[in-house]
Amino acid sequence: MSAITNDDSGTFTINERRAAFTQAYDEEQAWRSQVVAQAMAEYNTTGKMTNFFKFQSRGRQWRAYAGFACGHAEKSG
């Protein structure tokens, strides 16, 4: 999605770029909601958020913890 959103070559129309941005945003929000729900469930069960903070510092693995495939490539470097 980010490749389409950030493409300035003219390959994609502004509407296609906006749709890609909106899709990526919606997927990110769904992922965030799921992560927060899992963190709260962990806290309510154990009184701790150990897994939440352990995986937060690992970037991509944190997304795996949430069990949500966000569907857009992450930029490198």
C-alpha positions as a Markdown table, in Angstrom:
| # | Residue | x | y | z |
|---|---|---|---|---|
| 1 | Met | 0.0 | 0.0 | 0.0 |
| 2 | Ser | 2.7 | 2.5 | 0.9 |
| 3 | Ala | 4.3 | 2.0 | -2.6 |
| 4 | Ile | 1.1 | 3.2 | -4.2 |
| 5 | Thr | 0.5 | 5.9 | -1.7 |
| 6 | Asn | 4.0 | 7.4 | -2.1 |
| 7 | Asp | 4.3 | 6.9 | -5.9 |
| 8 | Asp | 4.9 | 10.3 | -7.6 |
| 9 | Ser | 5.6 | 8.8 | -11.1 |
| 10 | Gly | 2.0 | 9.4 | -12.3 |
| 11 | Thr | 1.4 | 5.6 | -12.6 |
| 12 | Phe | -1.5 | 5.9 | -10.1 |
| 13 | Thr | -4.3 | 8.5 | -10.0 |
| 14 | Ile | -4.8 | 10.6 | -6.9 |
| 15 | Asn | -7.9 | 8.6 | -6.2 |
| 16 | Glu | -6.0 | 5.3 | -6.3 |
| 17 | Arg | -3.3 | 6.8 | -4.1 |
| 18 | Arg | -5.9 | 8.1 | -1.6 |
| 19 | Ala | -7.7 | 4.7 | -1.6 |
| 20 | Ala | -4.3 | 2.9 | -0.9 |
| 21 | Phe | -3.7 | 5.4 | 2.0 |
| 22 | Thr | -7.1 | 4.9 | 3.4 |
| 23 | Gln | -6.8 | 1.1 | 3.2 |
| 24 | Ala | -3.4 | 1.1 | 4.9 |
| 25 | Tyr | -4.7 | 3.5 | 7.6 |
| 26 | Asp | -7.8 | 1.3 | 8.3 |
| 27 | Glu | -5.6 | -1.8 | 8.5 |
| 28 | Glu | -3.2 | -0.1 | 10.9 |
| 29 | Gln | -6.1 | 1.1 | 13.1 |
| 30 | Ala | -7.6 | -2.4 | 13.2 |
| 31 | Trp | -4.2 | -3.8 | 14.2 |
| 32 | Arg | -3.8 | -1.2 | 16.9 |
| 33 | Ser | -7.2 | -2.0 | 18.3 |
| 34 | Gln | -6.4 | -5.7 | 18.5 |
| 35 | Val | -3.0 | -5.1 | 20.2 |
| 36 | Val | -4.6 | -2.9 | 22.8 |
| 37 | Ala | -7.4 | -5.4 | 23.4 |
| 38 | Gln | -4.8 | -8.2 | 23.8 |
| 39 | Ala | -2.7 | -6.0 | 26.2 |
| 40 | Met | -5.7 | -5.2 | 28.3 |
| 41 | Ala | -6.7 | -8.9 | 28.4 |
| 42 | Glu | -3.2 | -9.8 | 29.5 |
| 43 | Tyr | -3.3 | -7.1 | 32.2 |
| 44 | Asn | -6.8 | -8.1 | 33.4 |
| 45 | Thr | -5.7 | -11.7 | 33.6 |
| 46 | Thr | -2.2 | -11.4 | 35.0 |
| 47 | Gly | -2.0 | -7.9 | 36.4 |
| 48 | Lys | 1.0 | -7.4 | 34.1 |
| 49 | Met | 1.7 | -6.4 | 30.5 |
| 50 | Thr | 5.0 | -8.4 | 30.1 |
| 51 | Asn | 4.3 | -9.7 | 26.6 |
| 52 | Phe | 3.0 | -6.4 | 25.4 |
| 53 | Phe | 6.3 | -4.6 | 26.2 |
| 54 | Lys | 8.5 | -7.5 | 25.2 |
| 55 | Phe | 7.1 | -7.6 | 21.7 |
| 56 | Gln | 6.7 | -3.9 | 21.3 |
| 57 | Ser | 10.4 | -3.4 | 21.2 |
| 58 | Arg | 10.8 | -6.0 | 18.4 |
| 59 | Gly | 8.9 | -4.1 | 15.7 |
| 60 | Arg | 7.7 | -6.6 | 13.1 |
| 61 | Gln | 7.5 | -9.4 | 15.7 |
| 62 | Trp | 5.1 | -7.3 | 17.7 |
| 63 | Arg | 2.8 | -7.4 | 14.8 |
| 64 | Ala | 3.1 | -11.2 | 14.8 |
| 65 | Tyr | 2.1 | -11.1 | 18.5 |
| 66 | Ala | -1.1 | -9.3 | 17.6 |
| 67 | Gly | -1.8 | -12.0 | 15.1 |
| 68 | Phe | -2.7 | -9.5 | 12.4 |
| 69 | Ala | -1.2 | -9.4 | 9.0 |
| 70 | Cys | -1.3 | -5.7 | 8.1 |
| 71 | Gly | -0.8 | -6.3 | 4.4 |
| 72 | His | 1.5 | -3.4 | 3.6 |
| 73 | Ala | 5.3 | -3.5 | 3.3 |
| 74 | Glu | 7.4 | -1.6 | 5.8 |
| 75 | Lys | 10.0 | 0.8 | 4.6 |
| 76 | Ser | 13.6 | -0.2 | 5.2 |
| 77 | Gly | 16.5 | 2.0 | 6.3 |
